[in-house]
Amino acid sequence: MSILLGNLSVNEIEKRIGIDFPQDVRDFMNDHHHSDAGNIPKGKWHCFDIPFTLVCGDVETATKIYNSVKERSSQVKEQLQFSIQR
């Protein structure tokens, strides 16, 4: 059993990775943040501080967020893992 800690905001994620999400994705993320880490529903996400992992409730949400930064991955300061809760 692994231990996951934290509840990062969009701004905190951007500071850690060193790049900003596009405004439409930032708005989507602000509207769909799920503060309860126990069960992330479809269309929602939660980002842990330790380990630095963004957990999404479905593939579509993960893909939307991932695709918004993948072209700038060489500029990212810290690796962010993506995970999908099933």
C-alpha positions in Angstrom: 0.0 0.0 0.0 1.4 3.4 -1.0 0.9 6.6 0.8 -0.1 9.7 -1.2 0.0 13.2 0.3 -1.3 16.6 -0.7 -3.9 18.5 -2.5 -2.3 20.8 -5.0 -4.1 23.6 -6.8 -3.6 24.5 -10.5 -1.3 27.4 -9.5 0.8 25.1 -7.3 1.2 22.6 -10.1 2.2 25.3 -12.6 4.9 26.5 -10.1 6.2 23.0 -9.7 6.4 22.2 -13.4 7.6 25.7 -14.4 5.1 26.2 -17.2 1.5 27.5 -17.3 -1.4 25.6 -18.6 -3.3 27.3 -21.5 -6.2 29.5 -20.1 -8.9 27.1 -21.3 -7.3 24.2 -19.6 -6.6 26.2 -16.4 -10.3 27.2 -16.3 -11.3 23.5 -16.9 -9.0 22.4 -14.1 -10.2 25.1 -11.7 -13.8 24.0 -12.3 -13.1 20.3 -12.1 -10.7 20.0 -9.1 -11.7 17.3 -6.7 -10.4 18.0 -3.2 -11.3 14.5 -1.8 -8.5 12.1 -2.8 -10.5 9.0 -1.9 -12.6 8.6 -5.0 -12.1 10.8 -8.0 -15.2 10.8 -10.2 -15.3 11.1 -14.0 -14.4 14.6 -15.2 -12.5 15.4 -12.1 -8.8 15.4 -11.0 -6.7 15.6 -7.9 -3.0 16.3 -7.6 -0.8 14.9 -4.9 2.3 16.6 -3.7 4.1 13.4 -2.7 4.5 11.7 -5.0 3.9 14.5 -7.6 1.0 12.8 -9.3 -2.1 14.1 -11.0 -4.9 11.5 -10.7 -7.9 11.8 -13.0 -11.3 10.2 -12.8 -11.2 9.2 -16.5 -9.0 9.0 -19.6 -10.6 12.0 -21.2 -9.7 14.3 -18.4 -6.2 13.0 -18.2 -5.8 13.4 -22.0 -7.1 16.9 -22.0 -4.6 18.1 -19.3 -1.7 16.0 -20.6 -2.1 17.2 -24.2 -2.1 20.8 -23.1 1.5 20.6 -21.9 3.1 17.6 -23.8 4.5 19.8 -26.6 6.5 21.8 -24.0 7.7 18.8 -22.0 11.3 19.8 -22.5 10.6 23.0 -20.5 9.1 21.2 -17.5 11.2 21.6 -14.3 9.8 18.7 -12.4 8.3 15.4 -13.7 4.5 15.2 -13.2 3.0 11.7 -13.3 -0.5 11.1 -14.7 -2.7 8.4 -13.3 -6.3 7.3 -13.9 -8.4 6.1 -11.1 -10.6 3.1 -12.0 
